[in-house]
Amino acid sequence: MANGQKPTEILKEDHQNVLQKLDALEDIIAQLDKKEEISAKLEELASFFKTDFWVHFIKEEEALFPEIEEFIPRDGGPTGMMLIEHKDLRDANAEFQPAVAVYLEDSDDLKTREKILEWGTHFIVALRNHIAKENDILFMMADMHLDQAQMDNVIKLFAEIEQKEGKGG
């Protein structure tokens, strides 16, 4: 294991970082009327949620979930639900990102702000709830059932994914 950590501990650290960024994003989208003041921070946060963040989902989907599915089936199980939520979050981000790009380019119209607020808020609320389920339920189940060889394999896959995709969290 990496530094003696369980895979779930690594993912929980990712979650802490993401929760801080969600707090910052929530604060920023509440101030869309202050474009000059918030543009740089909004651009930085949108960039994180456009690229780096998704490495975390890949680590879950390609490394951890398959090991969990060795003892709990995907269909009707917690990983199946997490994958549905991952899709919802990807879809929300796909609506949010273009609106942010339009806002940052030069269009500061009400419709664009409303779209950022709607999809940004959906993304924030859904991701916070998703993280809570993973931290409090799924990861606990993984810790109870994964043996050392499975945990070592997940950690190895995390490193391969991070190398291939670029570090994220």
Disulfide bonds with the S-S distance in Angstrom:
none
